[in-house]
């Protein structure tokens, strides 16, 4: 390992001094060195007597050191992308041993490696900027001062005076600012995530001999660290799948009138209290006929269902368990477990995923994720005199059913016509296994929530829409964990408790039918 590290260091030194130009071959060798050293460190953690044979890789590095005229220049970004991934590796310290590149220490003079394993973290650590902590301390200081003023006014019997009301208003503003800054403490840049994905694209493109121009945009956007950590694997699968499934080989692209160099773009955009991560490619797009054929072949849908699917619903079939259009299983894809895992991860993060694809032109996946998992914007609704919260991120709009055209059929139940679209009407009380309220013929108000799941719009009828508010999401007790449609709990502005609902889970797992 020492010899390997020394040769890599020699190569890096020549690159830094510009004695050598950065090439694709050099980048590949250095990334392989990174992987080899990390693997070695992990093995030594398990077995301090482990031995390694890096002769072939060392010889490759030596060859690159001697070859000063490579014609395949790579970008500096590509070179830098593969490094900085030693965060989870143990620290290694080595006593200095003077050796030349051609002379190794004798057996008697070898100094053993001293391995200092990372101590298991008792709690998660976050790196927070001093600017944020200073701002939070200033706000807390202002809060204490104004609380003291309010207490003094109350002691003097002046709690109802204009000055007291002004102080209360100012305290409310400070509390809002404290909440905003506190939420930002867990936010971190998506840049490290994007760098890891760049490495994934490079590895798959190299393995499949495809030329890819990978571009990432918006890596300065911040997102909750927990969300970032949990989205690494799903996004890695998506970029690998884009290169494997979506991008044609050079011959196919030229035949289709495309440049041989394909393009994959990963971007992040902040949008109010959410972040939109988009993955686009200019490949062959999703073949709807092939998707339907594979879904029928694997028994995921019936012939009757296939004849009524919309384009959005066809695209959503790729998220079904066991679905894959790959003819042969490979190390990259074909097992039918990938996109289902992506959908599950997005659902767990209280996010949504949408697909836009045009055959022959390319595909775009858009994942909408909340900035924070602890505070969400919610729509408070009332069901049988109890309040519930529906995440705003799951809502398209609210409607009044009594003002729209309602149709009822024996097969499909109740349906509502909304701007040339026919939506099924689910009753939210029934979906939650509650007794369904009787709808009177002359009932004045019949409010409903409209959501979209797997490309299909549906409506949920409720007793009353109370209004919007931000709520702090709390974990459910063991009695309620696992029940379909329940995301968590919250204390509402009225001081009453309320359950936070997941409409998408109710649609996918609940035993619900239109009009029931």
PyMOL commands that set and color helices and strands:
alter all, ss='L'
color gray80, all
select helices_A, chain A and resi 2-16+24-46+55-66+76-81+107-109+130-155+162-184+191-208+225-246+250-255+288-297+303-306+311-319+338-348+392-394+401-403+428-431+503-509
alter helices_A, ss='H'
color red, helices_A
select strands_A, chain A and resi 91-93+114-116+187-189+212-217+222-224+262-271+274-281+352-358+362-370+375-383+386-391+397-400+405-409+413-418+421-427+447-453+456-461+464-472+486-491+497-501
alter strands_A, ss='S'
color yellow, strands_A
deselect
rebuild
show_as cartoon
